[in-house]
Amino acid sequence: MSGGLEGPRRVKDVMTPAPACCVPGTPLPEVAILFTQYDCGAIPVVENKDSGRPVGIVTDRDVACRAVAAGRNALELRAVDCMTAPCVTVAEEMVLEDCLALMEGNRVRRIVVVNDSGAVCGIVAQADIALKADERRVAEVVRTVSEPTLAASRVEPVAG
């Protein structure tokens, strides 16, 4: 879809609904399996499956930088050991432009969507925006969030 934003576009119009989630104690190999099963690079971490409230997010980059590159045995780690916490969240009814501004301001490629109860109900990724938003705006978001950062890479290798 190209062209302008027709009408008051909301986050719910572009998000991927019902993403796979895990809990802090989920073994990292299981998180990696979710990446492959759901063909995604980010898994929201919820406090428990009942509440569905997000406490963080684990990305494929988090695993690479905070586990593997740090010399830690990923087979022995859990989601809590690699996740980014807290994660940036938006309401499903939020205006899309406000969501994009949050992604740019926080320099994140994915943002967790919560419902009125505060439970995860979706995720907005760069791919979702690329498929459904104005081409010029997509380019601006990608350019901003792709600027180099060391945030996820700042890890101390495990002495060994």
C-alpha positions in Angstrom: 0.0 0.0 0.0 1.5 3.3 -1.0 0.4 6.9 -0.8 -0.7 8.9 2.2 -2.2 7.8 5.4 -5.9 7.5 4.7 -7.9 8.6 7.7 -6.9 8.3 11.3 -4.6 5.3 11.1 -4.1 3.5 14.3 -1.5 1.1 15.6 -4.1 -1.8 15.4 -4.3 -1.2 11.6 -0.6 -2.1 11.0 0.4 -4.4 14.0 1.0 -8.1 13.8 -1.7 -9.4 16.2 -1.2 -12.0 18.9 2.6 -12.4 18.7 4.4 -15.3 20.3 5.4 -14.5 23.9 7.5 -16.1 26.6 8.0 -15.6 30.4 11.3 -14.5 32.1 12.1 -18.1 33.0 11.8 -19.5 29.4 15.1 -21.2 28.4 16.9 -19.3 25.7 16.9 -22.3 23.3 13.0 -22.2 23.5 13.1 -18.5 22.7 15.3 -19.3 19.6 12.8 -21.9 18.5 10.0 -19.2 18.7 12.1 -17.0 16.5 12.1 -19.7 13.8 8.6 -21.0 14.3 7.1 -17.5 14.0 9.6 -16.2 11.5 10.4 -13.2 13.7 13.3 -11.5 15.4 11.6 -10.4 18.7 9.6 -12.1 21.4 7.9 -10.1 24.1 8.5 -11.3 27.6 5.4 -11.3 29.8 5.3 -11.5 33.6 3.1 -14.6 33.3 0.9 -16.1 30.7 -2.3 -15.2 32.6 -1.7 -11.4 32.8 0.2 -11.1 29.6 1.7 -7.9 30.8 5.1 -7.2 29.1 8.2 -6.9 31.3 10.7 -6.9 28.4 11.5 -8.1 25.0 14.2 -10.5 23.6 15.5 -9.9 20.1 17.8 -12.0 18.0 20.4 -9.3 18.4 20.0 -9.5 22.2 20.9 -13.2 22.1 23.8 -12.6 19.8 25.3 -9.7 21.8 24.3 -10.5 25.4 24.9 -14.2 25.3 27.0 -15.5 22.4 29.4 -12.5 22.0 29.7 -12.2 25.7 31.0 -15.7 25.9 28.0 -17.0 27.9 26.5 -20.5 27.3 23.2 -19.7 25.6 22.0 -23.2 26.4 22.0 -22.4 30.1 20.4 -19.0 29.9 16.8 -17.8 30.2 14.9 -15.0 28.6 15.5 -12.8 31.6 19.3 -13.0 31.1 19.2 -11.4 27.6 16.0 -9.4 27.5 15.8 -5.6 27.1 13.7 -4.3 30.0 11.6 -2.5 30.2 10.3 -2.6 26.7 8.7 0.3 24.9 4.9 -0.2 24.6 2.0 1.5 22.8 -1.7 1.1 23.0 -3.5 -0.5 20.1 -5.7 2.6 19.7 -2.7 5.0 19.5 -2.4 7.1 16.4 0.2 5.4 14.1 2.2 8.6 13.7 2.7 8.8 17.5 3.9 5.1 17.5 6.4 5.9 14.7 7.7 8.9 16.7 8.2 6.6 19.7 10.1 4.1 17.6 12.3 6.9 16.3 12.8 8.5 19.7 13.7 5.2 21.3 15.6 4.0 18.2 13.8 0.6 18.3 12.8 -1.5 15.3 9.9 -3.2 17.0 7.4 -2.0 19.6 5.1 -4.0 21.8 1.4 -3.3 21.6 -0.8 -3.6 24.6 -4.6 -3.7 25.0 -6.7 -1.8 27.6 -5.8 -4.4 30.3 -2.1 -3.9 29.7 -1.6 -7.3 28.1 0.4 -7.9 24.9 -2.0 -8.0 21.9 0.4 -7.2 19.0 3.8 -6.0 17.9 4.7 -3.3 15.3 7.9 -4.0 13.4 9.6 -2.2 10.6 8.3 -4.8 8.2 4.7 -3.9 9.3 5.3 -0.3 8.6 7.0 -0.9 5.3 4.0 -2.9 4.1 1.3 -0.5 5.3 2.5 3.1 5.8 3.4 6.0 3.5 6.7 5.2 1.7 8.4 8.5 2.6 7.5 8.1 6.3 8.8 4.5 6.2 12.1 5.7 4.8 12.4 8.3 7.6 11.7 5.7 10.4 14.1 3.2 8.9 16.8 5.8 8.6 16.4 7.0 12.2 16.2 3.7 13.9 19.1 2.3 11.8 21.6 4.9 13.0 24.5 3.0 14.7 24.1 2.4 18.5 26.1 0.4 21.0 23.2 -0.1 23.4 22.7 -3.8 22.8 26.4 -4.3 22.1 27.7 -3.0 25.5 28.4 -6.2 27.2 31.3 -7.5 29.2 32.8 -10.8 28.0 32.7 -13.5 30.6 36.2 -14.2 31.8 37.2 -17.7 31.0 
